Amino acid sequence: MPADRLLLIVEDDEKFARTLKRSFERRDYEVVLAASQEDVAELLGVCSPNYAVVDLKLAASSGLACVQALHAHDPAMLIVVLTGFASIATAVEAIKLGACHYLAKPSNTDDIEAAFGRAAGDATAPLTERATSIKTLEWERIHETLAETGFNISETARRLGMHRRTLARKLEKRQVT
């Protein structure tokens, strides 16, 4: 297995992490798994991956902190953020912190590997004419605030001036798996 194809998957959903691991191993990647920011710090002490796939929402913290730590460890590492809670705010933050790409779930191995290949960006990407809807703006604001609070539902609801149950219902309706 080529040493330059070491991939770190930071995902707290064990089943999804194992599935993604097997899929990348079939493509000749050597894969290591981490479920938390602490696991990432421990792994970086013993290996230096060339690629990383980081889930945005980890059980105990935000994946953005992992992106920041991985980029600080190796600025050349290609990092893709994968999330079921996509928003423009978190996409911008992920890129600012060192991710090369940001993908909404469901994304498969082909999508992730293609994202590694598009790390440089494309200045010829087409611009859309579609205006952003009020619902989309609301969704993005909710997720921006969620990221700011470390995905704390109660604190997010307080900052947005809405009842915690109302926020929880909105998140259930738009949940992407």
DOLO-871318 format. One record per residue (C-alpha): residue number from 1; residue in one letter; chain; x, y, z. Coordinates in nm, 4 decimals, decimal comma. Layout:
<sites>
i:aa:ch:xx:yy:zz
NUM:a:A:X:Y:Z
...
</sites>
This chain:
<sites>
i:aa:ch:xx:yy:zz
1:m:A:0,0000:0,0000:0,0000
2:p:A:0,1469:0,3377:-0,0940
3:a:A:0,2605:0,5411:0,2065
4:d:A:0,1274:0,8569:0,0445
5:r:A:-0,2334:0,7305:0,0604
6:l:A:-0,2867:0,7427:0,4358
7:l:A:-0,6409:0,8615:0,5119
8:l:A:-0,7806:0,9681:0,8484
9:i:A:-1,1576:0,9416:0,8939
10:v:A:-1,2951:1,1436:1,1866
11:e:A:-1,6487:1,0157:1,2368
12:d:A:-1,8376:0,9337:1,5570
13:d:A:-2,0934:0,7084:1,3818
14:e:A:-1,9068:0,3751:1,4022
15:k:A:-2,1143:0,2012:1,1372
16:f:A:-2,0701:0,4799:0,8810
17:a:A:-1,6983:0,5074:0,9657
18:r:A:-1,6431:0,1332:0,9091
19:t:A:-1,8339:0,1436:0,5791
20:l:A:-1,6328:0,4419:0,4568
21:k:A:-1,3112:0,2752:0,5736
22:r:A:-1,3800:-0,0448:0,3794
23:s:A:-1,4713:0,1530:0,0704
24:f:A:-1,1478:0,3532:0,0765
25:e:A:-0,9391:0,0440:0,1514
26:r:A:-1,0767:-0,1114:-0,1686
27:r:A:-0,9297:0,1932:-0,3453
28:d:A:-0,5842:0,1244:-0,1990
29:y:A:-0,5917:0,3789:0,0836
30:e:A:-0,4527:0,2942:0,4237
31:v:A:-0,7232:0,4136:0,6631
32:v:A:-0,7156:0,5079:1,0305
33:l:A:-1,0266:0,6000:1,2280
34:a:A:-1,0880:0,8589:1,4988
35:a:A:-1,4143:0,9344:1,6751
36:s:A:-1,3210:1,2553:1,8576
37:q:A:-1,0821:1,5464:1,8708
38:e:A:-0,8862:1,3635:2,1415
39:d:A:-0,8475:1,0584:1,9151
40:v:A:-0,7196:1,2874:1,6373
41:a:A:-0,4562:1,4417:1,8649
42:e:A:-0,3439:1,0948:1,9733
43:l:A:-0,3216:0,9653:1,6146
44:l:A:-0,1253:1,2679:1,4952
45:g:A:0,1400:1,1727:1,7478
46:v:A:0,2042:0,8425:1,5677
47:c:A:0,1133:0,9062:1,2027
48:s:A:0,0817:1,1856:0,9517
49:p:A:-0,2067:1,1319:0,7096
50:n:A:-0,2113:1,2885:0,3637
51:y:A:-0,5914:1,2942:0,3508
52:a:A:-0,8693:1,3415:0,6038
53:v:A:-1,2483:1,3173:0,6030
54:v:A:-1,3977:1,4996:0,9013
55:d:A:-1,7606:1,4885:1,0132
56:l:A:-1,8768:1,8375:1,1086
57:k:A:-2,0867:1,7274:1,4048
58:l:A:-1,9074:1,4983:1,6448
59:a:A:-2,0702:1,3751:1,9651
60:a:A:-1,8695:1,5908:2,2041
61:s:A:-1,7452:1,8726:1,9816
62:s:A:-1,7417:2,0373:1,6445
63:g:A:-1,5413:1,8819:1,3626
64:l:A:-1,4143:2,2320:1,2844
65:a:A:-1,1720:2,2032:1,5766
66:c:A:-1,0391:1,8813:1,4196
67:v:A:-0,9975:2,0571:1,0842
68:q:A:-0,7985:2,3302:1,2547
69:a:A:-0,5751:2,0789:1,4360
70:l:A:-0,5180:1,8715:1,1219
71:h:A:-0,4297:2,1790:0,9147
72:a:A:-0,1924:2,3015:1,1872
73:h:A:-0,0247:1,9586:1,1901
74:d:A:0,0208:1,9511:0,8103
75:p:A:-0,0959:2,2424:0,5929
76:a:A:-0,0566:2,0236:0,2803
77:m:A:-0,3087:1,7657:0,4087
78:l:A:-0,6230:1,7476:0,1947
79:i:A:-0,9196:1,7714:0,4306
80:v:A:-1,2822:1,7181:0,3289
81:v:A:-1,5583:1,8105:0,5722
82:l:A:-1,8617:1,5850:0,5474
83:t:A:-2,1854:1,6902:0,7133
84:g:A:-2,5538:1,6242:0,7452
85:f:A:-2,5938:1,9802:0,8750
86:a:A:-2,4676:2,1822:0,5805
87:s:A:-2,4785:2,5603:0,5872
88:i:A:-2,2894:2,8377:0,4169
89:a:A:-2,1545:2,9595:0,7521
90:t:A:-1,9959:2,6273:0,8462
91:a:A:-1,8690:2,5754:0,4897
92:v:A:-1,6900:2,9107:0,5009
93:e:A:-1,5430:2,8373:0,8437
94:a:A:-1,4256:2,4913:0,7362
95:i:A:-1,2437:2,6353:0,4343
96:k:A:-1,0924:2,9169:0,6420
97:l:A:-0,9643:2,6607:0,8928
98:g:A:-0,7929:2,4519:0,6241
99:a:A:-1,0436:2,2175:0,4601
100:c:A:-1,0074:2,1822:0,0836
101:h:A:-1,3716:2,0875:0,0330
102:y:A:-1,7085:2,0661:0,2105
103:l:A:-1,9677:1,8031:0,1181
104:a:A:-2,3236:1,7526:0,2395
105:k:A:-2,4376:1,4020:0,3268
106:p:A:-2,5254:1,1764:0,1675
107:s:A:-2,1929:1,1664:-0,0129
108:n:A:-2,0153:0,8538:-0,1231
109:t:A:-1,6531:0,7539:-0,1713
110:d:A:-1,6575:0,8770:-0,5320
111:d:A:-1,7705:1,2237:-0,4173
112:i:A:-1,5059:1,2408:-0,1457
113:e:A:-1,2235:1,1211:-0,3687
114:a:A:-1,3313:1,3704:-0,6378
115:a:A:-1,3231:1,6450:-0,3732
116:f:A:-0,9607:1,5566:-0,2931
117:g:A:-0,8863:1,6042:-0,6633
118:r:A:-1,0576:1,9444:-0,6745
119:a:A:-0,8596:2,0946:-0,3870
120:a:A:-0,7329:2,3883:-0,5941
121:g:A:-1,0791:2,5253:-0,6732
122:d:A:-1,2322:2,6217:-1,0055
123:a:A:-1,2615:2,9862:-1,1086
124:t:A:-1,4837:2,8846:-1,4001
125:a:A:-1,7543:2,7315:-1,1794
126:p:A:-2,0965:2,8475:-1,3019
127:l:A:-2,2835:3,1075:-1,0995
128:t:A:-2,6499:3,0448:-1,0280
129:e:A:-2,9278:3,2966:-1,0828
130:r:A:-3,1479:3,1537:-0,8084
131:a:A:-3,2114:3,3815:-0,5117
132:t:A:-3,1784:3,2427:-0,1613
133:s:A:-3,5124:3,1684:0,0064
134:i:A:-3,6142:3,2848:0,3536
135:k:A:-3,6218:2,9216:0,4693
136:t:A:-3,2663:2,8682:0,3461
137:l:A:-3,1477:3,1848:0,5209
138:e:A:-3,3182:3,0718:0,8422
139:w:A:-3,1592:2,7266:0,8124
140:e:A:-2,8148:2,8773:0,7573
141:r:A:-2,8533:3,1130:1,0545
142:i:A:-2,9588:2,8220:1,2764
143:h:A:-2,6537:2,6206:1,1743
144:e:A:-2,4188:2,9140:1,2085
145:t:A:-2,5407:2,9622:1,5642
146:l:A:-2,5215:2,5858:1,6293
147:a:A:-2,1562:2,5902:1,5221
148:e:A:-2,0861:2,8949:1,7422
149:t:A:-2,2310:2,7156:2,0452
150:g:A:-2,0597:2,3850:1,9818
151:f:A:-2,3924:2,2287:1,8755
152:n:A:-2,5556:2,3053:2,2111
153:i:A:-2,9304:2,3079:2,1339
154:s:A:-3,0375:2,4993:2,4461
155:e:A:-2,7797:2,7759:2,4008
156:t:A:-2,8550:2,8000:2,0286
157:a:A:-3,2279:2,8388:2,1004
158:r:A:-3,1534:3,1082:2,3587
159:r:A:-2,9323:3,3035:2,1156
160:l:A:-3,1918:3,2773:1,8399
161:g:A:-3,4746:3,3802:2,0728
162:m:A:-3,6804:3,0668:2,0189
163:h:A:-3,8032:2,7868:2,2394
164:r:A:-3,5697:2,4867:2,2595
165:r:A:-3,8458:2,2478:2,1453
166:t:A:-3,9192:2,4645:1,8415
167:l:A:-3,5529:2,4516:1,7438
168:a:A:-3,5411:2,0753:1,8006
169:r:A:-3,8460:2,0291:1,5745
170:k:A:-3,6868:2,2430:1,3007
171:l:A:-3,3692:2,0346:1,3194
172:e:A:-3,5672:1,7088:1,2992
173:k:A:-3,7542:1,8275:0,9882
174:r:A:-3,4386:1,9188:0,7965
175:q:A:-3,2186:1,6359:0,9210
176:v:A:-3,0052:1,4877:0,6439
177:t:A:-2,8710:1,1350:0,6830
</sites>
